[in-house]
Amino acid sequence: MTRPRSARFQMDTGNSPANFQDQILPDVSRTFALTIPQLPLRLRTAVTNAYLLCRIADTIEDEPALSPTETRLFLQRFTAVVRGTETAGPLARELVRRLSERTLPAEHELVSGMERVIEVTAGLGGAERAAIQRCIEVMCHGMHHFQQTASVAGLARSSDLDSYCYYVAGVVGEMLTELFSCHSPAVAAQRNALQELSTSFAEGLQLTNIIKDFWEDRSRGACWFPRDLFARHGVELANVSPQHFDARFQAGVRELVAVAHGHLRNALAYALLLPARETGIRLFCLWAIGLAVLTLRRIDARLNYTSGAQVKVSHSAVLLTRLCTRAAVRNDRLLRRLFEHAARGLPLAAPLAVRRAATRAAAAARAEREERLWVPAERRSDLSESRAR
């Protein structure tokens, strides 16, 4: 059973596709509704479009009414829509009929408006479309693979966590770098150096959210923490409980906080590579980095948290982060000092080591993608099942 369309969207059906994007963005992401408007107008349109397409992919993957086979087929069709080899309307109508009550109303609206989102995609430049298409293709493949094998027992290895973060976030970091480069020749001049840091940048943001949302994810039957890391602390992830204090589990969480902190230092390096005159792009990155660091601070101060709400950054801290970064946006030295102040006391894994781990995960994903492009379609599912085993 699907939810009725909201009155706001019933009244706004005549709006342009770009207006539809701007109107629905705050309903599906408060964070991106805060950061994306800092970008220059055309870049803002492209990044909003990319985010909404990623959110549609998430909605398909998270829909509990779909079987794994149905989910895979819908994701494949959605990838074809983004690529331009299938029309959006039939897929959107079929998918809306299958969405359950567990899918948020705003996500219903987003899927219903898929045609308008794709219309914006079609109006972007060729390089922008290519970056977005690659991101969606890689994300849909990798995300579905990991969701199929998700359990409360966690991922087997820390390298699996790196791979998961690449598929759901690192590829987005790569895409954003391409979009930024399309917008600004000055950014394009730094493209290679930015791409070396882009996956670690995105992994830092994603890993912060994974740590924050651990208990909510676990209640849905998924755990993205690595078993090998927690085994070193004598913890079996399948047995942890929010009702029982376990200092060993908290030590493992703190080790993950250190890894996320290392990635966020790479994220700061990424932001400082952006030309100082590109203040909008810098603010887009810096606000996300600042909020992630503050989230890690709250987690580290309350390792016995049992929900993400307990470690959520306050509205006043969000406002202060925005004000401070806006004032310092062109001053690299001051931005470094602000970061050090926000990150004081946090455990730290070596930024170079975590960056190399993120780079290895990205390289492995690219190699797998190249292999899939050469494998006949009828054999791809067999290969995926073989890897899962």
N, C-alpha and C positions, 0 to 999 in steps of 0.2 A: 504494500500500500504506500503510495507516495503522498507527500504533503502538498497542500494547495500552494499556488504561487502567491507570494506576498503582495500586498496592495501597492507597495512602492514600485515593484518591477512590473506590475500590470499597467501602471500609469506611464512607465518610462519605456514601453516597448518600441516607441518610435525614435528613441535616441540613437545617435550614431554608435557604431561599434566601439570607437575609442571612449565615448562617454560611458557606455556600458561597462567597460573595463574599469574606469575610474570609480564608478559607483559601487561596483561589487567588491573591489579590492579591500576596503575596510571591513567588510563582512566576513571575509575568509582569512584575513591576516592583519592583526593590529600592528605587528612589528613592521611588516613591509608597507603598510599604509602610512607608517611614520617615516620610513627611510626613503622609499622610492620617490616621493614628491621633492626630495632635495636634488634630484637629477635634472639635467637640462631636458627640455620638453621632448624632443624626438627620442632621446635615449630613454627617458621616462616611459614613453609609449612602448618601446621595445622590451624593456625590463619588466614592465607590468605584464605584457603579453607572455613573455617567457615564464614568469612566475605563475600566471593563471593556467597555462598549459601544464606545468608541473603539478599544480594543485588538482587538475582534472585527473592526471595519472594517479595521484595519491588516492583520490576518491574511488577510482575504479579498483585499485589494489586493496583498499580497506573495506570495500563493501562486503559484509558478511553473508549476504544472500546469494552471492555468486560462488560457484564451485571453482577450484583451482584451474580447471580446464577452461571454464567460461571466462574467468579473469584473464587468463593468458590470451584468449582469442579477442576479448575486448581491448586489451592493451595493444595487441598487434594491429587491430583495426584503427585504434586511435593513433598509433605511430604512422599508419598509412595516411590518415587524415592530415596530420601535421606535415607529412611529406608531400601532400597534394595528389596522391594517387587514389584517394577515396573521398567522397563528399561527406561533410560533417553532419548534415541534417538527419539522414537515416540512423546513423550511429547514436546521435544525441537522443532522438525519440525512443529508440530501443533501450538505451541505457537508462533513461529517466524512468521508464516503466519498471525497471528491475531494481531501482534503488529502494532501500528499506527505510524504516523509521529511524534507524540508527545513523543514517547519513544526515548531516546537518542541513537545515533549510537553505542556507546560503550556498552549500555545495550542490543542492538540487538546482538552484537558480543558475549556478555557474555551468553545470552540465547542460541545462536547458538552453543556455546562451552560447553553446559551443560554436555555432555557426558564426556568430558575431566576433568571437575571439579569433577564430581562424581567418575571418575576413581581415582583421588587423594584421595577422601574420603574413598574409598574402601581399599586403601593401608595404612590407618592410623591404629593405635592400637585400640583394642576393646573398651577400656575406652574412648579414644578420640572420636571414632565414636558415642558411646552412648551419650556423652555430646552434640555433635553437633546435633544428631538426636532429642534429647529432646528439644533443643533450637529451632530448626526449627518447630517442631510440635506445641510448645506452642506459638511461635511468629505468625505462620500462622493463628492459631485459633483466638487469641486475636486481632491481627491487623485487621483482616477482620471484626470482630464484631464491632470495633470502627469506621472503615471506613464506614460501612453501616449506622451508625447513625450520621456521621459527619455533622455539619452545622455551619454557621457563628454565631449562637447563643451560641456556646461554650459547654463545658461539664457541667453537672449539678453541680457537687460537686468537691471539691479539692481531695477527695478520688478517684474520677474517673480519675483525672489527674495522681494520683499515679499509678492506675491500668494500664492506657494507657502507661505510662513510663515503667512499668514493662514488659508489653508485647513486646514493641519495643526495649527496652534497658536493663532493669533489668535482664531479662533472659539471655542476652548476657554476663552480668557481672558474673552471676553464671557459665556460660559455660567457660568463660575465666579462672576463678579460677580453674575449673576442668582441663583444658588444661595445665595451669601452673603447677598444682600439678602432672600431668602425666609426665611432663618434669623434675621436680626437687624434689627429696626427701626432700630437705630443705624447699621448698614451701609447700609440702604436710604436713609437720609437723605443719604448721600454717593454714591448710585448713579450719578448723572450724571457727577460728577468721576471716579469710579472707571472708568466705561466709557470715558472719554476716554483713559485710560492703559492699559486692559486689553489692547488688541491689541499695543501696544509692549512691555508686560510679557511677554506670552507669546512674542512674536517674539524677545526677548532670550534667553530660555531655549532656544527652538528653534534660533536661529542659532548659539548656542554649541555645541549638539549637532551641527549640520551641519558646523561647522568641525572639531570633534573627530573626527567619523566620516568625514571626506572620503575617505580612502584605502579604507576598507571599502566605502563606497557606490560608489566608482569601480570596485572589483573586481567589483561586481554590475552594472556597466553604467550607473550613474547618477551625475550630478554636479549639485549644486544651486548651485554657484558661478556668478556672472554673468560672461558673456564680456566685456561692455563694461568692467567694472572691471579685469579682468586684461589686456585689450587696451591699456589706458593704460600698463601696465607692460611691454608688448611680449611678452606670454605668450599662447599658444594652449592652452586647457585640454585639448584633445584630445591634446596632445603631451607633457604633463607626466608625469614618472615618479618613483617613490620612490627609484629607484636613482641619480638624477642630481641633484646640488645645483644649485639655480637661485635665486639671490638675488632675481631679479625676481618669481618666483612667491611667494617668502616675503614680499616687500613687499606683494603683493596680499592674501595671507592676513592680514598685519598690519592692512591697511586694513579688512578684514572684522571683525577683532578690535575695532577702534575703533568700528565700527557696533554690534556686539553690546554693547560697554561702554556706549554711549549709551543703548541700549534698557534695559540693566540699571539705569541711573540712574533711568529712568522707572519701572522696576519697584519700586525703593526708594520713590519718591514714592507709588506705588500702595499699598504696604504701610503707609506712614505715614499714609495717609488712613483706614485701618481704625481703628476706635475702640480705644484702648489696652486697654480691658477685654476685648476679644475676643482674648485671648492665643492661643487655639488657631488661629484663622484667621491671625493675624499670623505665628505660627511656621510654619504650612504654607507661607506665601509666603516668609518670610525664609530658611528653610533652603534652598529651591530657589534663591533669589537668591544666597546666600552660596556655595553649591557651584558655581554657574555662574561667578561672579567668580573663584573659585580655579582653575577649569578654564581660563579665559582667561589667567590668570597663567601657568599651566604651558605653555599653547600658546605664549604670547609669549616665554617663556624657552627654548623648544625648537621653533623654527619649522621645523627639519628633521625633525620627527616623521614617522613612516611608518605609525603605527597609533594608534587611540584609546587603547589600553592604555598607551602611552608618556606620555600627558598626563592620565591618570586621577588624580583627587584621592585622596590616601592615606586610609586608615581613620582615622589619627590626626588629620588635618586635618578630616575629616568630624565626628569627635567634638568637636574644639575649636570648630568652627562651631556645633554644636548647643548646647554649653555656654555659649558667649559670647552667642548670640542669646537663649537662654532667660533668662539673667541680665539682659539689657538690653531685653527684649521690650516693656516699657511706657515706656521712656526714649528718646524720639525723637532727642535730641541724641547720646546714646551710640551709638545704632544708626547714625547718620550717620558718626560717628567710626570705628566698626568697618568700615563700608563703605569709607571713604576709605583706611583702613589696608590692607584686602584688595586694593583696586584701584590702589594706588600704582604708578606707572610704566607703567600701561597706556595705549596710545594711545586717544584719545577723539574720536568724532564728536559733533556737537552734539545733545544729547538732544531739543531741540525739533524739529530737522530730521528726525531718524529717527522721532520720534513722528508727525509730519505725513505721512511716507511710509507708515507703517503704517496711518494713518487713511485715506489715499487708497486703499490696497489694500482695506481693509474696505469702504469706500463703493462701490468698483467691484464687489466681490463681491456686495454687497447689491443693487445695480442689476441685475446679471446674474440673480440669483435672482428678483427681481420680474419680469423679462422672461420667464424660463422658466416662471413660474407662469401667465403669460398666453398662452404659445405652446402650440398643440396638441401632444400627446405624439408624434404621428408625425413632427413637424418638428424635435423637440429634438435628435435625433442628427445631423440634417443641419446644424443651426446649430453644434453642437460641432465637427463635422468641418470646417466652413468656418472657424471661429476657429482651429483647429489649423493649417490651411494658411496 
